[in-house]
Amino acid sequence: MELTVTGMSCDGCEQNVEQAVSELDGVTAVEADHEGDRVVIDGEVSDADVRAAIEDAGYEPA
């Protein structure tokens, strides 16, 4: 799954998003890219759960 995420501006933001999403059950890998405004998630996880985790971390999934 790949989502556009706005609000990330640095490596620390990437780490925040990666940490939040990686804590979800079923996620096997996550990679955030602040320059491309995206996050790529591998695993069996619902879109709604990923979006909620990103929002809880303070960023906006598109």
N, C-alpha and C positions, 0 to 999 in steps of 0.2 A: 504494500500500500504506500502511496506517495501523497502527501498533502502539502499545500502551500501554507506557510506560516508567516504571519507578519509580526513585526515587533522585535525580532532578533537583530542585534546590531554588533555582536562580538562573539568571540570564542566562548566566553562565559555563558552567554545566552544559549549557544548550542548545547553546552554541557547541562544547563538547567532543563532544557527540553528533553534531551536524551535521558537524563536521570528520571524525570517524571514519567516518560513513556516506558522506559525499561522496567519500571516497577509493576507494570500491569501483567497479570497472568496471561501467558501465551505468547508474549513478545520474546523473540529469540535474538533480534538485533535491531538497533535503531541508529540512524545517522542523520544528524541535522546539519544544515548548511545555511549560515546566516547571509552569505553573499547571494545565494540563489533563492532565498526565502522558501526553503523546502525542508521536509523531513521524510525520510524513507524508513518504513517499518517492515520487518520480516516477522512472520509468525501468525498464529491464529488468535486474532483479537478483533473486537468490534470497532467499527469506525466511530461510533458514539463514545466508547470508552477512551479511545485515543484523543478525540477532540476535547473531551472533558479534562483529561490529564494535561493537555497543552494549555487549555484555558486556566486551569488551576495553577499552572506554573507562571501565569501572567502574560501569555502570548495569544494571538488570534489565529486559529486555523481557518483557512478559507475553503 
